[in-house]
Amino acid sequence: MIKNYTDVAPIIKYIRSIIIFNYAIFYKTLRMFCVSSNKLRQKRSYLITGGKMRVYLDNNATTIVDPHVFEVMEPFFCQKYGNPNSLHQFASDTHKPLKEAMQKIYAGIGASNEDSVAITSCATESNNWVLKSIYFEYILTGRKNHIIVSEVEHPSIMATAKFLETKGCKVTYLPINSEGIVEAHTVRDFITDKTALVSIMWVNNETGAIFPIEEIGAICATKGVLFHTDSVQAIGKVPVNVKEANVDYLTMSAHKFHGPKGVGALFMKKDQELTPLLHGGSHMGGLRSGTLNVSGIVGMGKAMEAAIDALDFEMSEIKELRDRLEDAILEIEDTFVVTPRAKRTPNTILVSFRGIEGEAMLWDLNRAGIAASTGSACASEDLESNPIMEAIGAEADLAHTAIRFSLSRYTTSEEIDYTIDIVKEAVKRLRSISSSYAYAPTGHNDGPNTNH
Ligand SMILES: Cc1ncc(COP(=O)(O)O)c(C=O)c1O
């Protein structure tokens, strides 16, 4: 007979342990199921929904998170959630993973321990930080008054440069050549003794054009000018090494290489640390205060490691898929590609379809479940011509018809076959209703650099 709590306590304890045990098994099984089904989904990155295939070819805008990245991030939400700066075990639990993640980030770009890598919230922040710091350190103090950028930088550089012009900074916007590339000699031509910084992207986000960063870095080093490169579209697609490229500052963003959104970084060479961006604490060596985004940093470390491991795959298998898509597109009359393949990242095609508004093409593709872009995601809400096509001086009917397809290591062969069929159908349909094309088909593909 049960008289008091002591009599029932062992029973309650027993039942509780069974519940906890079963819950643990249930939770683990559920987690394993989620991770493995996620992996399966990743393997065939398209989904069949309602009989419609979905194909993601907008990887220069953002990428799917690698399931391994997701897996390593997960414990830092509900288990290891301590503030790394606190003085207890919850904090200590984060120290080793943070250190290992930072080592992976340093290793991924060839940085040494004396250099600094400050974690930021995105590449836009890193780019703003560099330019505005140079303004504080050099322009405002009157030591120098000039910076050089290319005319095809991402808006986070362009808009910041324009803002600094309103504050008295002189800015040179370097032209690109007919292949969409900034030539190194133009950098040399425009450097003066008043130049504080050269900022040129490693890879262009629209065309995938690879700029001669090592040559530009060497020129800047010889001339004693600081050199920043936005490597957002380069990481995981081409080898990136800050030492070989003589880089003083380098920007990156995890969500462009299968890491999480909301985390980026800024590399600063030894002895070239910038003005602190956020004051208020000792985080990031006092350069950028604010409680660390532990899961994000751990995720970016893993994503960097995976991107480096997958580099050969990217440069061979993805390139093969990209080339197959491009060959098929270029078989269509009146299609044009700007940058030769050998001078581009292996995943990107920017192609113009004469007579077809880019947005109309996107609409047809989207209806068939295919995601592509008319240019950088930040600008694609505006019905404007493509800035690269404008910069190379392309005719208006080409500049308005550019579509960017950007692949990733999750793109499959079936997806490319499907895309080829849909693109051909869309071109046929849209040209049949295009008044401009009805009057001006050229019937061949003699646009800029088509046969590369
Ligand atoms: C070359 C380049 N720089 C910077 C950015 C901005 O990246 P984030 O979204 O991390 O701010 C992008 C995004 O498209 C980009 O392509």
PDBQT file of the ligand as one rigid body, heavy atoms in Angstrom, charges set to zero:
ROOT
HETATM    1  C1  LIG A 501      30.792  40.326 -55.509  1.00  0.00    +0.000 C 
HETATM    2  C2  LIG A 501      29.841  40.507 -54.368  1.00  0.00    +0.000 A 
HETATM    3  N1  LIG A 501      30.202  41.285 -53.335  1.00  0.00    +0.000 NA
HETATM    4  C3  LIG A 501      29.388  41.480 -52.284  1.00  0.00    +0.000 A 
HETATM    5  C4  LIG A 501      28.161  40.897 -52.230  1.00  0.00    +0.000 A 
HETATM    6  C5  LIG A 501      27.271  41.146 -51.028  1.00  0.00    +0.000 C 
HETATM    7  O1  LIG A 501      27.234  39.983 -50.242  1.00  0.00    +0.000 OA
HETATM    8  P1  LIG A 501      26.362  39.902 -48.915  1.00  0.00    +0.000 P 
HETATM    9  O2  LIG A 501      25.042  39.402 -49.329  1.00  0.00    +0.000 OA
HETATM   10  O3  LIG A 501      27.080  38.917 -48.042  1.00  0.00    +0.000 OA
HETATM   11  O4  LIG A 501      26.332  41.255 -48.322  1.00  0.00    +0.000 OA
HETATM   12  C6  LIG A 501      27.717  40.093 -53.286  1.00  0.00    +0.000 A 
HETATM   13  C7  LIG A 501      26.368  39.501 -53.292  1.00  0.00    +0.000 C 
HETATM   14  O5  LIG A 501      25.793  39.227 -54.331  1.00  0.00    +0.000 OA
HETATM   15  C8  LIG A 501      28.590  39.882 -54.370  1.00  0.00    +0.000 A 
HETATM   16  O6  LIG A 501      28.250  39.105 -55.401  1.00  0.00    +0.000 OA
ENDROOT
TORSDOF 0
